[in-house]
Amino acid sequence: MKKLLFIIVLLACTAVSVCANGKKDTAQNVPAAAVNTEFIASTPWTAAFADLAGVDGVQSVAPADMRHPPEYEITVSDIKKVSGSKYLLYAGYERMMKTLGDSAGNVILIKIQTDNSIATVESQAALIASYTHTESECEKRIASYRKTIEDGKALAASENLSSKKILVHAMQVYLAKDLGLPVTDTFGPGPVTAAQLAKAEKEGYDIIIDNVHNPVASPLMEVCPDAKLVVWRNFPETMGRGALERTVQENIDALVK
């Protein structure tokens, strides 16, 4: 009888342990302690700027798996989450700001400029760090980001890309120039015009860099069938440490592969 009772108790403890472990594993892969409850960002891109500023655990209102996060429509729970934060980081073009601007309460709004050039990333990360007093960590992370682009520039030079005719989506010009690419002309973000198509057919571009968040290069590829199409992104599709640096590296890899 005692032996049977011991077995029952042992099985019960095992079941509790399994349930507890299962609950932990389903917590969106983000430990509760890692989530920054003081700081929240509008999109994965603005959250990535906070990361480079040395601020860890910043969450995004818009999900990272959206093709164009600024179009995200906020919910009541999103508003509550933002209202419970101390800072909201945003860029100004997000659809959600029409609502959040009036309902954020006492939340401190920090507006930043967003493009992936070294100059912009450095200045805007420094701005965020001035609020959070993370200047030292910011400098280290920016140094790593700068090295990724400088290494990419050296790689592009080794591939002799400076001799190519390159057409770049207007939202991707900043990184292209930092990589030392000769931006022959730009297009977008609106639909390609008849004049742009005529010029593309005449120029015969070697590389066309489009933007995954609002791709419009398809007509250009029809008149430049021999061009290499490269599609870059600005908004990281993952969250966490080094998200923007990974995004830039993936853009560089797509360019030189």
N, C-alpha and C positions, 0 to 999 in steps of 0.2 A: 504493500500500500504506500509506504513512504517512498519507495523507488518510483512508483507511478506518479506520485505528487511532484517529485523532483523533476521528472521528465516534462510534465505539464507546465511547470513554472519556467523551465529552460526554454521550451518552445515559445511561450508567451513573450519572454524577454527578447528572443531572436526576432520575433515578428515586429515588436516595437522598434528594434534597431533597424530593420529593413525599411520600415515605413519612414523613419526619421531620415535615413540616408536617401531614400527616394525623393522626399520632399526637398532636401537640400539640392539635389542634382537638377531639379526642375526650375530653379530660381533664375532663369534667363542668363545663366553663366556669369552673373555679376554679383559678387558677394555684397551683402547689404552695406558693410562697412566701407566699400569702395565707391559707393554712390555719393556724389557731392550734393548735399541737400541745400546748400547756400547758393549755388551757381547753376543756372540752366541756360541752354542755348536754343536758338530757334531751329537750327538745322544741323546736320552732321558737319557741314563746312564751318559754321561759326564755332561749333564745339571743338573742332580740330584746331582752330586758332587759340582757343583757351588752353588746349593741351600744350601747344607750343609756347604758351605763356608760362607754363609750369604749373598749371592748375589741373589736378587729377580728378577723374571720376565725374566729369561734367556730362550730363545727359542731354539728349536732343529732343525737342518737342516733336518735330517731324521725324518719321522713321528713316533709317538709312537705306532701306530697300526701295524707296521711291525713285523713279527716274528723274523727277524734278521736285525736290522737297519743298521749295518755296510755295508750291501750290497746295500744300497740305491744309486741310480744313480742321481747325482745332475743335475739340470736344469740351464738355463741361469739366471733365476730369483733368484735361490739360490746363484749363484756366485755374483750377484749384492748385495744381502742382506749381504753376508759375507764381501764383499769388503767395504760395508758401516759401518762395525762394527770396534771397536777398538781392541777387543780381540776375538780370536777363540780358544775354548777349544776342544781338541781332544785326542785320545788315541793312534793313530798310525796304527791301523789295519783296519781303515775305507777305503773302496774302493774310496770314494770321495776325499781322501787326495792326490791321484795321480794327480788330476786336481787342487785342491785348493792350493796345495803346490806351484804351479807355477803362480797362478792367484789371490792370496790373497792380492797382493800389499803390502801396509804398515801395514796390520793387524798384531798384535802381536800374535804369535802362542804359546799357552801354552799346552804342552804335559803332560798328567798325566797317571798314572797306574790305571787300573780299576779292582778291585775285591771288594767283599762286606765284607771283614774282617774289624774288628775295626781298626787295625793298619794301613791298607792301606787307608781306608776312612779318618781317622784322619790326616794322613800325607799329603795326596793329597788335602784335603779340606783346610788345613793350607797353602799349597803352593798357592792355588788360592786366599785365603784371603790376602796373602802378596801383591798381585797385587791390590786388591780392598780395602785394609785397613778395612776389616770387621772382624778382629780377634776376637773381643768380642762376636759378634753374632755367629760366627763360633763355639766358645767354647760351647755356650748354645745348639746349634743344635747337635753338636757331642755328648754332654752329653746325650741328649734325645735318639740319635741313639744307643749309647752304652747301655743304660738302656733297650732298646727294646731287644737287643741281650742277655744281662745278664738275663733278665726275661725269655727269651726263653730257655736259658741254664738251668735255674732252673726248668722250666716246663719239659724239656727233661729228666732231672734227676729224677723228680717225676714220670715219665712214665717208668723209669728203662731202658731207651734206651742204656745206657752204656753196658748192657749185651748182646746187639744184634750184629749180624754180619751185617755190613752195607757196601754196595758197592756204591761208589759215582762217578758221572760224574766229570771228571777232572776240569771242569769250575765251579763246585760248592763246591769243597773241602774247600775253604777258610771259607765260612760261616759254613759249617759242623763242622770244627774243633773249631771255636769260640763257637759253641753251645755245645761243649764237646762230640760230637759224636765219637765213635770209628771207624775211617775210616779203615776198613779191607783191602780194595783195591780200585783202581780207574779204570775207563774205559773212552773211548772217548778222544778227540772230534771226532776222526775218527771212522769208522765202527768197531764193535766188532770183534775180531779175533777168530779163532778156539781155540787157546790156552786159551783165556779168557773165552770162553764158557765152555770148559772142566773144568776149575778151578771153575767156577760158579756152575756147576752141582755137583762138588765134595764138595764145601764149603756149599752149601745150604743157601744162604744169607737170612736174615730176612727182610731187607729193601734195596731197590735199589732206589737211588736218581738220576733222569735223568735231563736233561737240555732242557727246552722248546724251546730254540733258535736253537738247533741242536740235537733233540732227537735221540738216537741210542740204547735204551735199549730193544727194542722189542725182539730181539733174546735171550737176557738174561732172559726175563720173561718166555720164552718157556722152558728153562732148570731149572728155579726156579719158578714154578707155584704158590708156596705158599708164595712167597715174596710179601711184600707190595710195590707197585710202588708209588713213590712220585716224582712229577715233579716241579722243581723250575725254577725261572727266575732270570736273572741278570738285564736286561733292563726294567725299569719301563714301564708299559703300559699307564700311565697317566703322565701329566706334573704338575709342580707347587710345592708349599710348602709341604715338607715331602714325596716326591714321593719315594725316595729310602727306607726310613723307613717303608712306607706302603708295599713296595715290600717284604722286609725282614720279616715283620709281616705275610704277606700272605704265605710266604715260611714256616715259623714256624707253622702256622695254618694247612697247608697241611701235615706237618710232624706228628703232634700229634692228628689229628682228627680221 
